[in-house]
Amino acid sequence: MERKKCEECGGKIIKRQVDFSLYGISLGSFPAEVCSNCGEEVFDEQTSGKIDKIAKEKGLWGLD
């Protein structure tokens, strides 16, 4: 389901590429739905899986 409004503030959702870092280490640029008002970034399930895989490959998974 495509989001039209941000659940946090009601702002408009736009799709764009965002850089994702974990512990200061860049994992790459990924597609996300971003609120034009508050900046909240939401990744779909497939993208979240890719991010998790890269974090595991770099040894960053589960460090918190």
PDBQT receptor file of N, H, CA, C and O in Angstrom, charges set to zero:
ATOM      1  N   MET A   1       0.833  -1.184   0.000  1.00  0.00    +0.000 N 
ATOM      2  CA  MET A   1       0.000   0.000   0.000  1.00  0.00    +0.000 C 
ATOM      3  C   MET A   1       0.880   1.251   0.000  1.00  0.00    +0.000 C 
ATOM      4  O   MET A   1       1.786   1.385   0.823  1.00  0.00    +0.000 OA
ATOM      5  N   GLU A   2       0.610   2.137  -0.905  1.00  0.00    +0.000 N 
ATOM      6  H   GLU A   2      -0.126   2.028  -1.573  1.00  0.00    +0.000 HD
ATOM      7  CA  GLU A   2       1.396   3.364  -1.015  1.00  0.00    +0.000 C 
ATOM      8  C   GLU A   2       0.900   4.403  -0.018  1.00  0.00    +0.000 C 
ATOM      9  O   GLU A   2      -0.297   4.671   0.088  1.00  0.00    +0.000 OA
ATOM     10  N   ARG A   3       1.845   4.976   0.704  1.00  0.00    +0.000 N 
ATOM     11  H   ARG A   3       2.817   4.758   0.618  1.00  0.00    +0.000 HD
ATOM     12  CA  ARG A   3       1.512   6.007   1.683  1.00  0.00    +0.000 C 
ATOM     13  C   ARG A   3       1.354   7.346   0.975  1.00  0.00    +0.000 C 
ATOM     14  O   ARG A   3       2.140   7.679   0.089  1.00  0.00    +0.000 OA
ATOM     15  N   LYS A   4       0.353   8.104   1.359  1.00  0.00    +0.000 N 
ATOM     16  H   LYS A   4      -0.286   7.833   2.079  1.00  0.00    +0.000 HD
ATOM     17  CA  LYS A   4       0.132   9.440   0.801  1.00  0.00    +0.000 C 
ATOM     18  C   LYS A   4       0.448  10.520   1.825  1.00  0.00    +0.000 C 
ATOM     19  O   LYS A   4       0.916  11.605   1.480  1.00  0.00    +0.000 OA
ATOM     20  N   LYS A   5       0.179  10.199   3.119  1.00  0.00    +0.000 N 
ATOM     21  H   LYS A   5      -0.201   9.318   3.399  1.00  0.00    +0.000 HD
ATOM     22  CA  LYS A   5       0.401  11.147   4.196  1.00  0.00    +0.000 C 
ATOM     23  C   LYS A   5       1.256  10.504   5.277  1.00  0.00    +0.000 C 
ATOM     24  O   LYS A   5       1.157   9.304   5.533  1.00  0.00    +0.000 OA
ATOM     25  N   CYS A   6       2.089  11.310   5.900  1.00  0.00    +0.000 N 
ATOM     26  H   CYS A   6       2.170  12.284   5.692  1.00  0.00    +0.000 HD
ATOM     27  CA  CYS A   6       2.930  10.842   6.995  1.00  0.00    +0.000 C 
ATOM     28  C   CYS A   6       2.071  10.538   8.217  1.00  0.00    +0.000 C 
ATOM     29  O   CYS A   6       1.205  11.327   8.594  1.00  0.00    +0.000 OA
ATOM     30  N   GLU A   7       2.322   9.387   8.826  1.00  0.00    +0.000 N 
ATOM     31  H   GLU A   7       3.025   8.746   8.519  1.00  0.00    +0.000 HD
ATOM     32  CA  GLU A   7       1.571   8.998  10.019  1.00  0.00    +0.000 C 
ATOM     33  C   GLU A   7       1.975   9.834  11.233  1.00  0.00    +0.000 C 
ATOM     34  O   GLU A   7       1.209   9.951  12.189  1.00  0.00    +0.000 OA
ATOM     35  N   GLU A   8       3.172  10.413  11.198  1.00  0.00    +0.000 N 
ATOM     36  H   GLU A   8       3.795  10.317  10.422  1.00  0.00    +0.000 HD
ATOM     37  CA  GLU A   8       3.667  11.193  12.331  1.00  0.00    +0.000 C 
ATOM     38  C   GLU A   8       3.122  12.616  12.342  1.00  0.00    +0.000 C 
ATOM     39  O   GLU A   8       2.709  13.112  13.390  1.00  0.00    +0.000 OA
ATOM     40  N   CYS A   9       3.117  13.287  11.171  1.00  0.00    +0.000 N 
ATOM     41  H   CYS A   9       3.453  12.884  10.319  1.00  0.00    +0.000 HD
ATOM     42  CA  CYS A   9       2.761  14.709  11.157  1.00  0.00    +0.000 C 
ATOM     43  C   CYS A   9       1.706  15.088  10.124  1.00  0.00    +0.000 C 
ATOM     44  O   CYS A   9       1.229  16.223  10.117  1.00  0.00    +0.000 OA
ATOM     45  N   GLY A  10       1.333  14.149   9.250  1.00  0.00    +0.000 N 
ATOM     46  H   GLY A  10       1.720  13.227   9.255  1.00  0.00    +0.000 HD
ATOM     47  CA  GLY A  10       0.338  14.449   8.222  1.00  0.00    +0.000 C 
ATOM     48  C   GLY A  10       0.920  15.088   6.970  1.00  0.00    +0.000 C 
ATOM     49  O   GLY A  10       0.174  15.468   6.068  1.00  0.00    +0.000 OA
ATOM     50  N   GLY A  11       2.259  15.213   6.901  1.00  0.00    +0.000 N 
ATOM     51  H   GLY A  11       2.865  14.904   7.634  1.00  0.00    +0.000 HD
ATOM     52  CA  GLY A  11       2.912  15.811   5.734  1.00  0.00    +0.000 C 
ATOM     53  C   GLY A  11       2.812  14.928   4.499  1.00  0.00    +0.000 C 
ATOM     54  O   GLY A  11       2.460  13.752   4.592  1.00  0.00    +0.000 OA
ATOM     55  N   LYS A  12       3.122  15.497   3.354  1.00  0.00    +0.000 N 
ATOM     56  H   LYS A  12       3.408  16.452   3.279  1.00  0.00    +0.000 HD
ATOM     57  CA  LYS A  12       3.063  14.791   2.076  1.00  0.00    +0.000 C 
ATOM     58  C   LYS A  12       4.260  13.853   1.936  1.00  0.00    +0.000 C 
ATOM     59  O   LYS A  12       5.382  14.211   2.294  1.00  0.00    +0.000 OA
ATOM     60  N   ILE A  13       4.016  12.657   1.415  1.00  0.00    +0.000 N 
ATOM     61  H   ILE A  13       3.105  12.366   1.124  1.00  0.00    +0.000 HD
ATOM     62  CA  ILE A  13       5.052  11.650   1.193  1.00  0.00    +0.000 C 
ATOM     63  C   ILE A  13       5.580  11.761  -0.231  1.00  0.00    +0.000 C 
ATOM     64  O   ILE A  13       4.810  11.823  -1.190  1.00  0.00    +0.000 OA
ATOM     65  N   ILE A  14       6.914  11.787  -0.355  1.00  0.00    +0.000 N 
ATOM     66  H   ILE A  14       7.539  11.738   0.423  1.00  0.00    +0.000 HD
ATOM     67  CA  ILE A  14       7.552  11.774  -1.668  1.00  0.00    +0.000 C 
ATOM     68  C   ILE A  14       8.509  10.588  -1.730  1.00  0.00    +0.000 C 
ATOM     69  O   ILE A  14       9.054  10.170  -0.708  1.00  0.00    +0.000 OA
ATOM     70  N   LYS A  15       8.712  10.050  -2.924  1.00  0.00    +0.000 N 
ATOM     71  H   LYS A  15       8.269  10.390  -3.754  1.00  0.00    +0.000 HD
ATOM     72  CA  LYS A  15       9.651   8.944  -3.106  1.00  0.00    +0.000 C 
ATOM     73  C   LYS A  15      10.968   9.523  -3.583  1.00  0.00    +0.000 C 
ATOM     74  O   LYS A  15      11.003  10.353  -4.491  1.00  0.00    +0.000 OA
ATOM     75  N   ARG A  16      12.063   9.073  -2.955  1.00  0.00    +0.000 N 
ATOM     76  H   ARG A  16      12.035   8.398  -2.217  1.00  0.00    +0.000 HD
ATOM     77  CA  ARG A  16      13.387   9.520  -3.379  1.00  0.00    +0.000 C 
ATOM     78  C   ARG A  16      14.454   8.566  -2.866  1.00  0.00    +0.000 C 
ATOM     79  O   ARG A  16      14.195   7.725  -2.004  1.00  0.00    +0.000 OA
ATOM     80  N   GLN A  17      15.660   8.710  -3.411  1.00  0.00    +0.000 N 
ATOM     81  H   GLN A  17      15.870   9.393  -4.111  1.00  0.00    +0.000 HD
ATOM     82  CA  GLN A  17      16.810   7.928  -2.969  1.00  0.00    +0.000 C 
ATOM     83  C   GLN A  17      17.385   8.605  -1.719  1.00  0.00    +0.000 C 
ATOM     84  O   GLN A  17      17.538   9.826  -1.690  1.00  0.00    +0.000 OA
ATOM     85  N   VAL A  18      17.699   7.823  -0.702  1.00  0.00    +0.000 N 
ATOM     86  H   VAL A  18      17.575   6.831  -0.726  1.00  0.00    +0.000 HD
ATOM     87  CA  VAL A  18      18.312   8.370   0.505  1.00  0.00    +0.000 C 
ATOM     88  C   VAL A  18      19.545   7.553   0.859  1.00  0.00    +0.000 C 
ATOM     89  O   VAL A  18      19.583   6.338   0.667  1.00  0.00    +0.000 OA
ATOM     90  N   ASP A  19      20.544   8.241   1.378  1.00  0.00    +0.000 N 
ATOM     91  H   ASP A  19      20.513   9.229   1.534  1.00  0.00    +0.000 HD
ATOM     92  CA  ASP A  19      21.747   7.568   1.861  1.00  0.00    +0.000 C 
ATOM     93  C   ASP A  19      21.439   6.988   3.235  1.00  0.00    +0.000 C 
ATOM     94  O   ASP A  19      20.807   7.643   4.063  1.00  0.00    +0.000 OA
ATOM     95  N   PHE A  20      21.887   5.756   3.476  1.00  0.00    +0.000 N 
ATOM     96  H   PHE A  20      22.400   5.224   2.803  1.00  0.00    +0.000 HD
ATOM     97  CA  PHE A  20      21.649   5.104   4.760  1.00  0.00    +0.000 C 
ATOM     98  C   PHE A  20      22.984   4.742   5.389  1.00  0.00    +0.000 C 
ATOM     99  O   PHE A  20      23.811   4.069   4.773  1.00  0.00    +0.000 OA
ATOM    100  N   SER A  21      23.186   5.190   6.613  1.00  0.00    +0.000 N 
ATOM    101  H   SER A  21      22.515   5.736   7.113  1.00  0.00    +0.000 HD
ATOM    102  CA  SER A  21      24.406   4.884   7.362  1.00  0.00    +0.000 C 
ATOM    103  C   SER A  21      24.048   4.201   8.666  1.00  0.00    +0.000 C 
ATOM    104  O   SER A  21      22.990   4.449   9.244  1.00  0.00    +0.000 OA
ATOM    105  N   LEU A  22      24.939   3.338   9.122  1.00  0.00    +0.000 N 
ATOM    106  H   LEU A  22      25.799   3.136   8.653  1.00  0.00    +0.000 HD
ATOM    107  CA  LEU A  22      24.780   2.650  10.396  1.00  0.00    +0.000 C 
ATOM    108  C   LEU A  22      26.093   2.771  11.140  1.00  0.00    +0.000 C 
ATOM    109  O   LEU A  22      27.137   2.360  10.634  1.00  0.00    +0.000 OA
ATOM    110  N   TYR A  23      26.050   3.335  12.344  1.00  0.00    +0.000 N 
ATOM    111  H   TYR A  23      25.202   3.670  12.755  1.00  0.00    +0.000 HD
ATOM    112  CA  TYR A  23      27.254   3.559  13.141  1.00  0.00    +0.000 C 
ATOM    113  C   TYR A  23      28.295   4.380  12.378  1.00  0.00    +0.000 C 
ATOM    114  O   TYR A  23      29.499   4.157  12.507  1.00  0.00    +0.000 OA
ATOM    115  N   GLY A  24      27.804   5.335  11.579  1.00  0.00    +0.000 N 
ATOM    116  H   GLY A  24      26.826   5.515  11.474  1.00  0.00    +0.000 HD
ATOM    117  CA  GLY A  24      28.696   6.211  10.824  1.00  0.00    +0.000 C 
ATOM    118  C   GLY A  24      29.280   5.607   9.562  1.00  0.00    +0.000 C 
ATOM    119  O   GLY A  24      30.110   6.234   8.902  1.00  0.00    +0.000 OA
ATOM    120  N   ILE A  25      28.859   4.397   9.215  1.00  0.00    +0.000 N 
ATOM    121  H   ILE A  25      28.185   3.888   9.750  1.00  0.00    +0.000 HD
ATOM    122  CA  ILE A  25      29.366   3.717   8.022  1.00  0.00    +0.000 C 
ATOM    123  C   ILE A  25      28.251   3.670   6.979  1.00  0.00    +0.000 C 
ATOM    124  O   ILE A  25      27.162   3.164   7.250  1.00  0.00    +0.000 OA
ATOM    125  N   SER A  26      28.526   4.200   5.785  1.00  0.00    +0.000 N 
ATOM    126  H   SER A  26      29.411   4.611   5.564  1.00  0.00    +0.000 HD
ATOM    127  CA  SER A  26      27.529   4.234   4.724  1.00  0.00    +0.000 C 
ATOM    128  C   SER A  26      27.257   2.822   4.206  1.00  0.00    +0.000 C 
ATOM    129  O   SER A  26      28.181   2.062   3.915  1.00  0.00    +0.000 OA
ATOM    130  N   LEU A  27      25.979   2.492   4.097  1.00  0.00    +0.000 N 
ATOM    131  H   LEU A  27      25.228   3.110   4.333  1.00  0.00    +0.000 HD
ATOM    132  CA  LEU A  27      25.583   1.203   3.536  1.00  0.00    +0.000 C 
ATOM    133  C   LEU A  27      25.088   1.359   2.105  1.00  0.00    +0.000 C 
ATOM    134  O   LEU A  27      24.844   0.366   1.421  1.00  0.00    +0.000 OA
ATOM    135  N   GLY A  28      24.939   2.604   1.649  1.00  0.00    +0.000 N 
ATOM    136  H   GLY A  28      25.138   3.411   2.205  1.00  0.00    +0.000 HD
ATOM    137  CA  GLY A  28      24.514   2.861   0.278  1.00  0.00    +0.000 C 
ATOM    138  C   GLY A  28      23.325   3.787   0.195  1.00  0.00    +0.000 C 
ATOM    139  O   GLY A  28      22.875   4.344   1.196  1.00  0.00    +0.000 OA
ATOM    140  N   SER A  29      22.822   3.943  -1.024  1.00  0.00    +0.000 N 
ATOM    141  H   SER A  29      23.188   3.490  -1.837  1.00  0.00    +0.000 HD
ATOM    142  CA  SER A  29      21.667   4.785  -1.315  1.00  0.00    +0.000 C 
ATOM    143  C   SER A  29      20.498   3.872  -1.684  1.00  0.00    +0.000 C 
ATOM    144  O   SER A  29      20.644   2.957  -2.495  1.00  0.00    +0.000 OA
ATOM    145  N   PHE A  30      19.342   4.131  -1.081  1.00  0.00    +0.000 N 
ATOM    146  H   PHE A  30      19.224   4.874  -0.423  1.00  0.00    +0.000 HD
ATOM    147  CA  PHE A  30      18.191   3.245  -1.243  1.00  0.00    +0.000 C 
ATOM    148  C   PHE A  30      16.914   4.043  -1.486  1.00  0.00    +0.000 C 
ATOM    149  O   PHE A  30      16.805   5.184  -1.037  1.00  0.00    +0.000 OA
ATOM    150  N   PRO A  31      15.932   3.447  -2.204  1.00  0.00    +0.000 N 
ATOM    151  CA  PRO A  31      14.652   4.130  -2.387  1.00  0.00    +0.000 C 
ATOM    152  C   PRO A  31      13.865   4.131  -1.078  1.00  0.00    +0.000 C 
ATOM    153  O   PRO A  31      13.838   3.141  -0.347  1.00  0.00    +0.000 OA
ATOM    154  N   ALA A  32      13.225   5.270  -0.804  1.00  0.00    +0.000 N 
ATOM    155  H   ALA A  32      13.248   6.074  -1.398  1.00  0.00    +0.000 HD
ATOM    156  CA  ALA A  32      12.437   5.397   0.422  1.00  0.00    +0.000 C 
ATOM    157  C   ALA A  32      11.264   6.335   0.183  1.00  0.00    +0.000 C 
ATOM    158  O   ALA A  32      11.255   7.123  -0.763  1.00  0.00    +0.000 OA
ATOM    159  N   GLU A  33      10.278   6.229   1.064  1.00  0.00    +0.000 N 
ATOM    160  H   GLU A  33      10.286   5.589   1.833  1.00  0.00    +0.000 HD
ATOM    161  CA  GLU A  33       9.197   7.203   1.118  1.00  0.00    +0.000 C 
ATOM    162  C   GLU A  33       9.574   8.188   2.216  1.00  0.00    +0.000 C 
ATOM    163  O   GLU A  33       9.793   7.791   3.361  1.00  0.00    +0.000 OA
ATOM    164  N   VAL A  34       9.652   9.477   1.868  1.00  0.00    +0.000 N 
ATOM    165  H   VAL A  34       9.475   9.799   0.938  1.00  0.00    +0.000 HD
ATOM    166  CA  VAL A  34      10.130  10.495   2.794  1.00  0.00    +0.000 C 
ATOM    167  C   VAL A  34       9.065  11.569   2.980  1.00  0.00    +0.000 C 
ATOM    168  O   VAL A  34       8.466  12.039   2.012  1.00  0.00    +0.000 OA
ATOM    169  N   CYS A  35       8.837  11.948   4.223  1.00  0.00    +0.000 N 
ATOM    170  H   CYS A  35       9.322  11.566   5.009  1.00  0.00    +0.000 HD
ATOM    171  CA  CYS A  35       7.879  13.016   4.523  1.00  0.00    +0.000 C 
ATOM    172  C   CYS A  35       8.508  14.357   4.174  1.00  0.00    +0.000 C 
ATOM    173  O   CYS A  35       9.624  14.658   4.598  1.00  0.00    +0.000 OA
ATOM    174  N   SER A  36       7.786  15.161   3.399  1.00  0.00    +0.000 N 
ATOM    175  H   SER A  36       6.880  14.917   3.054  1.00  0.00    +0.000 HD
ATOM    176  CA  SER A  36       8.295  16.473   3.005  1.00  0.00    +0.000 C 
ATOM    177  C   SER A  36       8.254  17.471   4.159  1.00  0.00    +0.000 C 
ATOM    178  O   SER A  36       8.850  18.545   4.067  1.00  0.00    +0.000 OA
ATOM    179  N   ASN A  37       7.558  17.132   5.244  1.00  0.00    +0.000 N 
ATOM    180  H   ASN A  37       7.073  16.260   5.319  1.00  0.00    +0.000 HD
ATOM    181  CA  ASN A  37       7.441  18.031   6.390  1.00  0.00    +0.000 C 
ATOM    182  C   ASN A  37       8.447  17.684   7.495  1.00  0.00    +0.000 C 
ATOM    183  O   ASN A  37       9.273  18.519   7.863  1.00  0.00    +0.000 OA
ATOM    184  N   CYS A  38       8.378  16.448   8.029  1.00  0.00    +0.000 N 
ATOM    185  H   CYS A  38       7.707  15.770   7.730  1.00  0.00    +0.000 HD
ATOM    186  CA  CYS A  38       9.217  16.090   9.182  1.00  0.00    +0.000 C 
ATOM    187  C   CYS A  38      10.462  15.286   8.803  1.00  0.00    +0.000 C 
ATOM    188  O   CYS A  38      11.349  15.093   9.635  1.00  0.00    +0.000 OA
ATOM    189  N   GLY A  39      10.535  14.812   7.548  1.00  0.00    +0.000 N 
ATOM    190  H   GLY A  39       9.814  14.968   6.872  1.00  0.00    +0.000 HD
ATOM    191  CA  GLY A  39      11.714  14.096   7.086  1.00  0.00    +0.000 C 
ATOM    192  C   GLY A  39      11.760  12.618   7.426  1.00  0.00    +0.000 C 
ATOM    193  O   GLY A  39      12.765  11.959   7.159  1.00  0.00    +0.000 OA
ATOM    194  N   GLU A  40      10.681  12.075   8.018  1.00  0.00    +0.000 N 
ATOM    195  H   GLU A  40       9.865  12.611   8.235  1.00  0.00    +0.000 HD
ATOM    196  CA  GLU A  40      10.669  10.648   8.344  1.00  0.00    +0.000 C 
ATOM    197  C   GLU A  40      10.901   9.827   7.076  1.00  0.00    +0.000 C 
ATOM    198  O   GLU A  40      10.296  10.090   6.036  1.00  0.00    +0.000 OA
ATOM    199  N   GLU A  41      11.789   8.822   7.173  1.00  0.00    +0.000 N 
ATOM    200  H   GLU A  41      12.281   8.608   8.017  1.00  0.00    +0.000 HD
ATOM    201  CA  GLU A  41      12.117   7.952   6.043  1.00  0.00    +0.000 C 
ATOM    202  C   GLU A  41      11.585   6.552   6.316  1.00  0.00    +0.000 C 
ATOM    203  O   GLU A  41      11.813   5.990   7.387  1.00  0.00    +0.000 OA
ATOM    204  N   VAL A  42      10.866   5.985   5.330  1.00  0.00    +0.000 N 
ATOM    205  H   VAL A  42      10.680   6.441   4.459  1.00  0.00    +0.000 HD
ATOM    206  CA  VAL A  42      10.325   4.639   5.467  1.00  0.00    +0.000 C 
ATOM    207  C   VAL A  42      10.763   3.821   4.253  1.00  0.00    +0.000 C 
ATOM    208  O   VAL A  42      10.568   4.223   3.106  1.00  0.00    +0.000 OA
ATOM    209  N   PHE A  43      11.368   2.648   4.542  1.00  0.00    +0.000 N 
ATOM    210  H   PHE A  43      11.527   2.322   5.474  1.00  0.00    +0.000 HD
ATOM    211  CA  PHE A  43      11.803   1.736   3.492  1.00  0.00    +0.000 C 
ATOM    212  C   PHE A  43      10.810   0.590   3.387  1.00  0.00    +0.000 C 
ATOM    213  O   PHE A  43      10.241   0.158   4.390  1.00  0.00    +0.000 OA
ATOM    214  N   ASP A  44      10.599   0.092   2.158  1.00  0.00    +0.000 N 
ATOM    215  H   ASP A  44      11.060   0.443   1.343  1.00  0.00    +0.000 HD
ATOM    216  CA  ASP A  44       9.722  -1.066   2.017  1.00  0.00    +0.000 C 
ATOM    217  C   ASP A  44      10.444  -2.318   2.515  1.00  0.00    +0.000 C 
ATOM    218  O   ASP A  44      11.639  -2.284   2.811  1.00  0.00    +0.000 OA
ATOM    219  N   GLU A  45       9.710  -3.408   2.601  1.00  0.00    +0.000 N 
ATOM    220  H   GLU A  45       8.740  -3.436   2.360  1.00  0.00    +0.000 HD
ATOM    221  CA  GLU A  45      10.251  -4.639   3.176  1.00  0.00    +0.000 C 
ATOM    222  C   GLU A  45      11.448  -5.172   2.394  1.00  0.00    +0.000 C 
ATOM    223  O   GLU A  45      12.425  -5.627   2.988  1.00  0.00    +0.000 OA
ATOM    224  N   GLN A  46      11.376  -5.118   1.075  1.00  0.00    +0.000 N 
ATOM    225  H   GLN A  46      10.582  -4.749   0.592  1.00  0.00    +0.000 HD
ATOM    226  CA  GLN A  46      12.466  -5.621   0.234  1.00  0.00    +0.000 C 
ATOM    227  C   GLN A  46      13.732  -4.789   0.453  1.00  0.00    +0.000 C 
ATOM    228  O   GLN A  46      14.824  -5.343   0.580  1.00  0.00    +0.000 OA
ATOM    229  N   THR A  47      13.591  -3.481   0.497  1.00  0.00    +0.000 N 
ATOM    230  H   THR A  47      12.704  -3.031   0.394  1.00  0.00    +0.000 HD
ATOM    231  CA  THR A  47      14.737  -2.605   0.714  1.00  0.00    +0.000 C 
ATOM    232  C   THR A  47      15.319  -2.810   2.110  1.00  0.00    +0.000 C 
ATOM    233  O   THR A  47      16.539  -2.821   2.278  1.00  0.00    +0.000 OA
ATOM    234  N   SER A  48      14.462  -2.972   3.105  1.00  0.00    +0.000 N 
ATOM    235  H   SER A  48      13.471  -2.963   2.970  1.00  0.00    +0.000 HD
ATOM    236  CA  SER A  48      14.936  -3.229   4.470  1.00  0.00    +0.000 C 
ATOM    237  C   SER A  48      15.761  -4.505   4.517  1.00  0.00    +0.000 C 
ATOM    238  O   SER A  48      16.772  -4.571   5.217  1.00  0.00    +0.000 OA
ATOM    239  N   GLY A  49      15.333  -5.516   3.772  1.00  0.00    +0.000 N 
ATOM    240  H   GLY A  49      14.512  -5.462   3.203  1.00  0.00    +0.000 HD
ATOM    241  CA  GLY A  49      16.085  -6.766   3.694  1.00  0.00    +0.000 C 
ATOM    242  C   GLY A  49      17.466  -6.569   3.089  1.00  0.00    +0.000 C 
ATOM    243  O   GLY A  49      18.441  -7.158   3.557  1.00  0.00    +0.000 OA
ATOM    244  N   LYS A  50      17.556  -5.739   2.045  1.00  0.00    +0.000 N 
ATOM    245  H   LYS A  50      16.765  -5.261   1.664  1.00  0.00    +0.000 HD
ATOM    246  CA  LYS A  50      18.851  -5.443   1.422  1.00  0.00    +0.000 C 
ATOM    247  C   LYS A  50      19.765  -4.715   2.408  1.00  0.00    +0.000 C 
ATOM    248  O   LYS A  50      20.953  -5.020   2.510  1.00  0.00    +0.000 OA
ATOM    249  N   ILE A  51      19.196  -3.751   3.131  1.00  0.00    +0.000 N 
ATOM    250  H   ILE A  51      18.231  -3.504   3.049  1.00  0.00    +0.000 HD
ATOM    251  CA  ILE A  51      19.982  -3.001   4.115  1.00  0.00    +0.000 C 
ATOM    252  C   ILE A  51      20.500  -3.948   5.193  1.00  0.00    +0.000 C 
ATOM    253  O   ILE A  51      21.670  -3.874   5.568  1.00  0.00    +0.000 OA
ATOM    254  N   ASP A  52      19.643  -4.834   5.693  1.00  0.00    +0.000 N 
ATOM    255  H   ASP A  52      18.693  -4.894   5.388  1.00  0.00    +0.000 HD
ATOM    256  CA  ASP A  52      20.057  -5.809   6.711  1.00  0.00    +0.000 C 
ATOM    257  C   ASP A  52      21.183  -6.702   6.194  1.00  0.00    +0.000 C 
ATOM    258  O   ASP A  52      22.142  -6.978   6.916  1.00  0.00    +0.000 OA
ATOM    259  N   LYS A  53      21.067  -7.151   4.950  1.00  0.00    +0.000 N 
ATOM    260  H   LYS A  53      20.289  -6.927   4.364  1.00  0.00    +0.000 HD
ATOM    261  CA  LYS A  53      22.083  -8.028   4.365  1.00  0.00    +0.000 C 
ATOM    262  C   LYS A  53      23.437  -7.324   4.296  1.00  0.00    +0.000 C 
ATOM    263  O   LYS A  53      24.465  -7.905   4.642  1.00  0.00    +0.000 OA
ATOM    264  N   ILE A  54      23.427  -6.074   3.848  1.00  0.00    +0.000 N 
ATOM    265  H   ILE A  54      22.592  -5.602   3.566  1.00  0.00    +0.000 HD
ATOM    266  CA  ILE A  54      24.682  -5.310   3.753  1.00  0.00    +0.000 C 
ATOM    267  C   ILE A  54      25.274  -5.091   5.143  1.00  0.00    +0.000 C 
ATOM    268  O   ILE A  54      26.485  -5.209   5.329  1.00  0.00    +0.000 OA
ATOM    269  N   ALA A  55      24.420  -4.771   6.122  1.00  0.00    +0.000 N 
ATOM    270  H   ALA A  55      23.436  -4.675   5.971  1.00  0.00    +0.000 HD
ATOM    271  CA  ALA A  55      24.901  -4.562   7.502  1.00  0.00    +0.000 C 
ATOM    272  C   ALA A  55      25.550  -5.830   8.039  1.00  0.00    +0.000 C 
ATOM    273  O   ALA A  55      26.576  -5.757   8.716  1.00  0.00    +0.000 OA
ATOM    274  N   LYS A  56      24.966  -6.995   7.746  1.00  0.00    +0.000 N 
ATOM    275  H   LYS A  56      24.133  -7.054   7.196  1.00  0.00    +0.000 HD
ATOM    276  CA  LYS A  56      25.539  -8.265   8.198  1.00  0.00    +0.000 C 
ATOM    277  C   LYS A  56      26.876  -8.525   7.510  1.00  0.00    +0.000 C 
ATOM    278  O   LYS A  56      27.829  -8.970   8.150  1.00  0.00    +0.000 OA
ATOM    279  N   GLU A  57      26.948  -8.247   6.201  1.00  0.00    +0.000 N 
ATOM    280  H   GLU A  57      26.173  -7.886   5.681  1.00  0.00    +0.000 HD
ATOM    281  CA  GLU A  57      28.195  -8.463   5.461  1.00  0.00    +0.000 C 
ATOM    282  C   GLU A  57      29.322  -7.589   5.982  1.00  0.00    +0.000 C 
ATOM    283  O   GLU A  57      30.485  -7.990   5.952  1.00  0.00    +0.000 OA
ATOM    284  N   LYS A  58      28.984  -6.389   6.462  1.00  0.00    +0.000 N 
ATOM    285  H   LYS A  58      28.039  -6.063   6.486  1.00  0.00    +0.000 HD
ATOM    286  CA  LYS A  58      29.994  -5.462   6.992  1.00  0.00    +0.000 C 
ATOM    287  C   LYS A  58      30.256  -5.665   8.478  1.00  0.00    +0.000 C 
ATOM    288  O   LYS A  58      31.059  -4.944   9.071  1.00  0.00    +0.000 OA
ATOM    289  N   GLY A  59      29.581  -6.650   9.086  1.00  0.00    +0.000 N 
ATOM    290  H   GLY A  59      28.929  -7.235   8.604  1.00  0.00    +0.000 HD
ATOM    291  CA  GLY A  59      29.792  -6.946  10.495  1.00  0.00    +0.000 C 
ATOM    292  C   GLY A  59      29.149  -5.933  11.449  1.00  0.00    +0.000 C 
ATOM    293  O   GLY A  59      29.563  -5.804  12.601  1.00  0.00    +0.000 OA
ATOM    294  N   LEU A  60      28.137  -5.222  10.956  1.00  0.00    +0.000 N 
ATOM    295  H   LEU A  60      27.802  -5.327  10.020  1.00  0.00    +0.000 HD
ATOM    296  CA  LEU A  60      27.480  -4.199  11.767  1.00  0.00    +0.000 C 
ATOM    297  C   LEU A  60      26.164  -4.662  12.385  1.00  0.00    +0.000 C 
ATOM    298  O   LEU A  60      25.566  -3.948  13.190  1.00  0.00    +0.000 OA
ATOM    299  N   TRP A  61      25.715  -5.853  12.009  1.00  0.00    +0.000 N 
ATOM    300  H   TRP A  61      26.200  -6.434  11.355  1.00  0.00    +0.000 HD
ATOM    301  CA  TRP A  61      24.413  -6.343  12.455  1.00  0.00    +0.000 C 
ATOM    302  C   TRP A  61      24.441  -6.676  13.949  1.00  0.00    +0.000 C 
ATOM    303  O   TRP A  61      25.321  -7.402  14.412  1.00  0.00    +0.000 OA
ATOM    304  N   GLY A  62      23.481  -6.148  14.693  1.00  0.00    +0.000 N 
ATOM    305  H   GLY A  62      22.765  -5.558  14.317  1.00  0.00    +0.000 HD
ATOM    306  CA  GLY A  62      23.314  -6.491  16.106  1.00  0.00    +0.000 C 
ATOM    307  C   GLY A  62      24.313  -5.868  17.048  1.00  0.00    +0.000 C 
ATOM    308  O   GLY A  62      24.497  -6.376  18.154  1.00  0.00    +0.000 OA
ATOM    309  N   LEU A  63      24.968  -4.789  16.661  1.00  0.00    +0.000 N 
ATOM    310  H   LEU A  63      24.818  -4.376  15.762  1.00  0.00    +0.000 HD
ATOM    311  CA  LEU A  63      25.951  -4.172  17.538  1.00  0.00    +0.000 C 
ATOM    312  C   LEU A  63      25.323  -3.328  18.651  1.00  0.00    +0.000 C 
ATOM    313  O   LEU A  63      26.003  -2.997  19.623  1.00  0.00    +0.000 OA
ATOM    314  N   ASP A  64      24.060  -2.979  18.531  1.00  0.00    +0.000 N 
ATOM    315  H   ASP A  64      23.508  -3.247  17.741  1.00  0.00    +0.000 HD
ATOM    316  CA  ASP A  64      23.451  -2.159  19.589  1.00  0.00    +0.000 C 
ATOM    317  C   ASP A  64      22.913  -3.040  20.620  1.00  0.00    +0.000 C 
ATOM    318  O   ASP A  64      22.353  -2.563  21.608  1.00  0.00    +0.000 OA
TER     319      ASP A  64
